[in-house]
Amino acid sequence: MVIIMRQFLLAISTYIFPIFATPLLIWLWWKIAGGQWSLVALVMLVPVLFGYFTAFVATRVVKRWRMTTGPRIGGAYVHHGFIYASKMAFVLLLITRDPMAIRIWFDWMSVALLSGAATAFGGWWHDLLAIRAGKIEFTGLGASAAERALASFAPPTYFAVGATYAVATIIGWQLVVEQPGLFPWVFAGALAALVIVPTIVYFALDSSNRIAR
């Protein structure tokens, strides 16, 4: 029964939710943005690109882990970026439906903490289930060792992902609303922040990472 439930939850998290939630979230954020697609791109496209970057680094550069099932390119899912984007945009939607309303420091701290905590727990929980189901393998580690390795870096790294995404997206949203011509720079800056901050956290915490020769 436990195995069946684990497989069911993983199917929802890995396939069903991204497939059905992505178009719905695009539409919802498009409504919130008043039909301004540049704002939708900040919310949805930035985490899509980040998801593929993460997969490339993890499976091709440091070769830390790989997926073992499903449609894959190399060791990562074909739709890896959309797994990230659908969940991150959903969490942001739950936290705020009006990015322009985030103004005071308490609001900013709340958004960062809520998005970071939700992403940290959700990311760690999903990966833990996937390791136990044999759907994620850590290079050179058995399941128990992989779980311990995951616990050492995943929660703080995923927290950095969620917090950075939320703050960078809302800052970018506000800038683009006020000055639409800044969109290319804002988009590049948001993506750079989302790549750099969690990467620093990951490499600082995961002592077993290595650059493949």
C-alpha positions in Angstrom: 0.0 0.0 0.0 2.8 2.4 0.9 4.6 1.6 -2.5 1.3 2.2 -4.4 0.7 5.5 -2.6 4.3 6.6 -3.2 4.0 5.9 -6.9 0.7 7.7 -7.1 2.0 10.8 -5.4 5.1 10.8 -7.6 3.0 10.5 -10.7 1.0 13.6 -9.6 4.1 15.6 -8.7 6.2 14.7 -11.7 3.7 14.4 -14.6 0.0 15.2 -13.8 0.5 18.5 -12.0 2.9 20.1 -14.5 0.9 19.0 -17.5 -2.5 20.3 -16.2 -1.3 23.2 -14.0 1.1 24.9 -16.4 -1.5 26.1 -18.9 -3.9 27.0 -16.1 -1.2 29.0 -14.3 -0.2 30.8 -17.5 -3.8 31.8 -18.0 -4.2 32.9 -14.3 -1.1 35.0 -14.3 -2.0 36.4 -17.7 -5.3 37.6 -16.1 -3.4 39.0 -13.1 -1.0 40.8 -15.5 -3.8 42.4 -17.4 -2.7 40.6 -20.6 0.9 41.7 -20.4 2.9 38.7 -21.6 6.2 40.1 -20.4 5.0 39.8 -16.8 3.8 36.2 -17.5 7.3 35.4 -18.8 8.8 36.6 -15.6 6.6 34.3 -13.6 6.7 31.2 -15.8 9.6 31.3 -18.3 12.3 32.2 -15.8 11.7 29.1 -13.7 11.4 26.9 -16.8 14.9 27.9 -17.9 16.2 27.6 -14.4 14.8 24.1 -14.2 16.6 23.0 -17.4 19.8 24.7 -16.2 19.7 22.8 -12.9 19.1 19.5 -14.7 22.0 20.2 -17.0 24.5 21.1 -14.2 23.4 18.2 -12.0 23.4 15.5 -14.6 26.1 16.6 -17.1 28.5 18.9 -15.2 28.8 17.7 -11.6 27.0 14.4 -12.4 25.5 14.3 -9.0 22.3 12.5 -9.8 20.1 11.2 -12.6 16.6 10.2 -13.3 16.0 6.5 -14.1 12.5 6.4 -15.5 10.2 8.4 -17.8 10.9 10.5 -20.9 14.5 11.8 -20.5 17.2 13.7 -22.2 20.4 12.4 -20.7 19.6 12.0 -17.0 16.9 14.6 -16.7 13.2 14.6 -17.6 12.2 16.1 -21.0 9.8 18.4 -19.1 12.1 19.1 -16.2 11.8 22.9 -16.4 8.0 22.7 -16.4 8.1 20.7 -13.2 9.9 23.6 -11.5 7.8 26.4 -13.1 4.4 24.9 -12.4 5.1 24.4 -8.7 7.0 27.7 -8.1 4.4 29.8 -9.9 1.6 28.0 -8.0 3.2 28.7 -4.7 3.7 32.4 -5.7 0.0 32.6 -6.7 -1.0 31.2 -3.2 1.2 33.8 -1.5 0.2 36.9 -3.5 -2.2 37.6 -6.3 -1.1 41.3 -6.6 2.7 41.6 -6.9 2.3 45.4 -6.9 1.0 45.3 -3.4 4.3 44.0 -1.9 5.9 47.2 -0.7 7.0 47.2 3.0 9.8 45.1 4.4 7.5 42.8 6.4 5.7 41.9 3.1 9.0 41.1 1.4 10.2 39.0 4.3 6.9 37.1 4.5 7.0 36.4 0.7 10.6 35.1 0.9 10.0 33.0 3.9 6.7 31.5 2.7 7.9 30.7 -0.8 11.3 29.5 0.5 9.7 27.2 3.1 7.1 25.7 0.7 9.7 25.1 -2.0 12.2 23.6 0.6 9.7 21.1 1.9 8.1 20.3 -1.4 11.4 19.8 -3.2 12.9 17.7 -0.5 9.8 15.6 0.0 9.4 14.9 -3.8 13.1 13.9 -4.2 13.0 11.7 -1.1 10.0 9.8 -2.4 11.8 9.5 -5.8 14.9 8.1 -4.2 12.9 5.6 -2.3 11.0 4.6 -5.4 14.3 4.2 -7.4 13.4 7.1 -9.8 16.4 9.2 -8.8 19.9 7.8 -8.3 22.8 9.7 -6.7 26.1 8.8 -8.4 28.0 6.2 -6.4 25.5 6.1 -3.5 22.9 3.6 -2.3 19.4 4.7 -1.4 20.2 5.3 2.3 23.3 7.3 1.6 21.4 9.2 -1.1 18.7 10.1 1.4 21.4 11.4 3.8 23.1 13.4 1.1 19.8 14.9 0.0 19.0 16.0 3.6 22.4 17.7 3.8 21.8 20.2 1.0 18.3 20.0 -0.4 16.2 21.9 2.2 18.5 25.0 2.3 19.1 24.9 -1.5 15.4 24.6 -2.3 14.7 27.4 0.3 17.1 29.6 -1.6 15.3 28.7 -4.9 11.9 29.6 -3.6 12.9 32.7 -1.8 15.0 34.1 -4.6 12.4 33.3 -7.2 9.6 35.1 -5.3 11.6 38.2 -4.5 13.2 38.5 -8.0 9.9 37.9 -9.7 8.0 40.5 -7.7 10.8 43.1 -8.0 10.9 42.4 -11.7 7.2 42.6 -12.0 7.1 46.0 -10.4 9.9 47.4 -12.5 8.3 46.2 -15.8 4.9 47.6 -14.8 6.5 51.0 -14.2 9.1 50.8 -17.1 8.1 48.2 -19.7 11.3 48.9 -21.7 13.4 47.4 -18.9 11.9 43.9 -19.5 14.9 42.3 -21.3 17.3 43.4 -18.5 14.8 42.5 -15.7 14.3 39.1 -17.2 18.0 38.4 -17.5 18.6 39.7 -14.0 15.9 37.5 -12.5 17.2 34.5 -14.2 20.8 35.3 -13.2 19.7 35.7 -9.5 17.8 32.4 -9.6 20.8 30.6 -11.0 23.5 32.2 -8.9 22.0 32.3 -5.3 20.9 28.6 -5.0 24.0 27.4 -6.8 26.2 29.1 -4.2 24.1 27.5 -1.4 24.3 24.1 -3.1 28.1 24.1 -3.6 28.6 25.4 -0.1 26.6 22.6 1.5 27.2 19.5 -0.7 30.7 18.5 0.1 30.4 15.5 -2.3 29.8 17.5 -5.4 32.5 17.3 -8.1 33.2 18.4 -11.6 33.3 15.5 -13.9 36.5 14.9 -15.7 
